[in-house]
């Protein structure tokens, strides 16, 4: 069985392929603009990925020097 992280990675790659597929691009050129986009699906996967495998540094931990 694949891990959730592996499945998210695979789904992200597929979404990338969909976004550049000629048939999808043709739909966009015809005026296809759904409320939720392929980009929204990708963003949802990024958020899910961050929940199961958080980045090693949190934004609040980064010190910014002027």
C-alpha positions as CSV (number, residue, x, y, z in Angstrom):
1,X,0.0,0.0,0.0
2,X,1.3,3.5,-0.9
3,X,1.7,6.1,1.8
4,X,-0.6,9.2,1.7
5,X,2.5,11.3,0.9
6,X,3.2,9.1,-2.1
7,X,-0.4,9.4,-3.3
8,X,-0.3,13.2,-2.9
9,X,2.9,13.4,-5.0
10,X,1.4,11.2,-7.7
11,X,-1.8,13.3,-7.7
12,X,0.2,16.5,-7.9
13,X,2.1,15.2,-10.9
14,X,-1.1,14.2,-12.6
15,X,-2.7,17.6,-12.0
16,X,0.4,19.2,-13.6
17,X,-0.1,17.0,-16.6
18,X,-3.8,17.9,-16.8
19,X,-3.0,21.6,-16.7
20,X,-0.8,21.4,-19.8
21,X,-2.8,18.8,-21.7
22,X,-3.9,20.1,-25.1
23,X,-7.5,19.1,-24.5
24,X,-7.6,21.0,-21.3
25,X,-6.0,24.0,-22.8
26,X,-8.6,23.9,-25.6
27,X,-11.4,23.9,-23.0
28,X,-9.9,27.0,-21.4
29,X,-9.7,28.7,-24.8
30,X,-13.4,27.9,-25.4
31,X,-14.2,29.8,-22.2
32,X,-14.3,26.9,-19.6
33,X,-13.8,28.6,-16.3
34,X,-15.1,26.5,-13.4
35,X,-15.5,27.9,-9.8
36,X,-12.7,25.5,-8.7
37,X,-9.7,25.2,-10.9
38,X,-6.9,22.7,-11.5
39,X,-4.8,25.2,-9.6
40,X,-7.2,25.0,-6.6
41,X,-6.9,21.2,-6.6
42,X,-3.1,21.5,-6.6
43,X,-3.2,24.0,-3.7
44,X,-5.4,21.6,-1.7
45,X,-2.8,18.9,-2.2
46,X,-0.1,21.2,-1.0
47,X,-2.0,22.1,2.1
48,X,-2.7,18.4,2.8
49,X,1.0,17.6,2.3
50,X,2.0,20.3,4.8
51,X,-0.4,18.8,7.3
52,X,1.0,15.3,7.1
53,X,4.7,16.3,6.6
54,X,5.2,19.8,7.9
55,X,8.1,21.8,6.7
56,X,11.1,21.8,9.1
57,X,10.9,25.6,9.7
58,X,7.8,27.5,10.6
59,X,7.4,31.0,9.4
60,X,7.3,32.3,12.9
61,X,10.7,30.8,13.6
62,X,12.4,32.6,10.8
63,X,14.3,35.7,12.0
64,X,14.3,38.6,9.7
65,X,17.0,41.2,10.2
66,X,16.4,44.7,8.8
